[in-house]
């Protein structure tokens, strides 16, 4: 649903028809100034208080901060925005598809958008062993072998892989099933030293299957 405010701006919101939960809100009604008064710590405090007012303590205990980034204004008369994201943990393991995302106006401190997706139940993954059958080192070996098998990449470039991080997560595959997976962030010789957009791979932590390979090189 959406509505116009007295100053001609819009507010839009989505409400779950089954239980009345607020799913998202975008508030474009706030006046803006041209000097950023809100720093990153302020934005994080604002986001946390906003979430506490809208979700249960149980949900809060399942979520943790994923990232907070500042985005420069798109035009001179627009404010900067902090993007704050939280990831939900299920059985102690992060599930990247569930979480909460907010935007905080860097000039007024108002939350201008809020989106919550917490649709997965523990029952859906209750039978999956949370102890991986392969180590992250073995998953990295799977990654390199997979890259070597791709003609456009090849073994030589695969051997230059530099892993930035490897984390255990829940990952939904194209078969709509949830898998325990090693989430690997990496670069290779085709990446510039100052490149802040790494490649990603998700390897099934039990079968060793490559679930998703996100390389994205030109």
N, C-alpha and C positions, 0 to 999 in steps of 0.2 A: 504494500500500500504506500501511497505517497500523498503529500499535501504541500500547499504553498504557505509561506509565512507572511507576516505583515510587510517585510522588506522585499518581498518578491522572490525569495530564495526557496529551495525545496528541501523537504525532509522525506526520506524513504525508509521503510522498515519491512522486514519479513518476520512473520510469526508462525510457528509450527501449529498447524490446524489440529493436531492430535492432542497436544498438551499445553498450548499457549506459551511455550518458551519463545523468547526473543532470539531469532537466528542471526539477524544482521540489522544494522541501522547505518544510514548515511545522512549526516546532518550538514547541509550546506548553508545553513541560515546564519552562522555566526559572522560578525564583522571581523575584518582582519586589519592588521597594521603592517608596517613594513620593516619592523625590527624584531629579530628573534629574541624573545624573552625566556624561552623554555630550553634548558639544556637536556642532554640525554638522560641524566639521572632524574630530572624532573619528569620527563616524559614517561620513564619507566614507573615511577611512583604513581603517576596519574593513571596509567594503564592498569596497574595492579589494583588500585582502589576501584576502578570501573568494573573490572572483572569480579571482584569480591561482592559488588552490589548486584550482580546478575546471575551468578552461578553458585551452586552449593559448595560447601566446604569439602565435600568428597571429591567433586570435580577439580577443585583447586589443587587438592593434594595429588591428583594424577597428572597435572600439567606442570611444565617447567619452561622457563624462558629459552627460546631458540635463537632469536636474533633481534636486534634493534638497529635500524639504519635511518639516517637522515637523508631526505630527498630534497634537493634544491627546488625553489619555486619555479613553476613552469612559465611564469610571466611576472613582471614587476609589481603588479597589483595583487598577486597571490601569495599566500604564506608558504613557508617551508613546512614539510610534513615528516614526522617520525613514523616509520612503519615498525610496529612491535608484533612479534609472532611468538606463540607458545605452542609447544608440541605435547601431546598427550602420551603418557606412558601406561602400558597395559602389562601387568605382571612384571613390572620393573623394567620393561623394554620400550623405547620410544616407537610410536606408530606415526609415521610421517603424514599420513592422510587425515589424521584427526588432530584438531587443535583450535586455537583462537587467534585471530588476526585483528589488530586495531590500527587506526591511524590517529595520530595526535597532532593538532595544529601547533606548530612551533612558536606561534606568536600569542595565541590566546590560551593555550593549554587545554582547549576543548577536544574531546574525542569526536572526530568527524565521521568515523566509520567503525563498525564492529561486525565481525563475522565469526560464528561459532559452528564447528562441525565435530560432533562427538557421537557419531552414529554407530560405532563398532562396539559390540558387547564382548565381555571376556569369554562368554560361552562359545563365540565363534572360533576362538583360538585355544580353548581349554585343553585340547588334546595334543597340542604341539609342544614338544619338549623344548624348554627354554635354554637347555645346555646345547651348544652347537656341536655338530659331529665333525666339523672341520675347523681348523684354526684360521685366523685372519691371514697368516702367512700362506696357508694352502689356498685360500680364496684369491690372494694376490697372484699366485701361480696360475690359477684358472684364468684370471684376467689377462695375464701376459700370453698364455696359450691361445686364448680367444682372439686377442689382437693380432697375433702372429698369423692366424688363419684368415684374416681379412686382407685381400690383395692390396687394397689402398693404404694399409698400414704396414703390415709385414713384421717379420721377426726382428729386424734391425731396430726399428723404432720402438717395438714392444719392449726391447731390452733397455730402453732409456727411461722407462716408467719410474717416476718418483712419487711415492704415496704420501699424501698430505695427512690423511686420517683414514682409519678403518673402524667402523662402529657397528655394533649389533643392533638391528632394528626389525620391526615388522614391516613387510612390504607386500602390497597387493599386486599380483601379476595380471597379465592379460586374460587369464582364465578366471579372474574375479576371486581367486583363492588367496588367502593370506599366508605368507611364508616367513619363516625366520631367516633373515638375510644379513650378510656382511655388506655394509654400505661403504664403498671405497671412493674417496676423493683423490684424484691423481692428476699429474701433468706428465708430459714427455718432451722430447726434444723439439716438437713443433710449437710449443708454448713459449712465449716471451717470458723473461725473468720476472717482469712486473705484471704479468697476466693474473688478474684476480677472478677469473672465471674458469675454474678447473673442470675436468671431465669427471663423470661419475659412472660407477658400475655397482650393480646389486647382484650378489652371488648367493644362491640358496645355501644356508649354513648347515644343512643336513645332506642334501644330494650333491652339492657342488655345481648345480646347474646355473648358467648365466641367466638371470631373470630379466635384467634390463641393462643396456649399455648405452650411455648418453655421452657421446664423444664430441659431436658438433664442430668438427674442424672444417675449414674451407677446402 
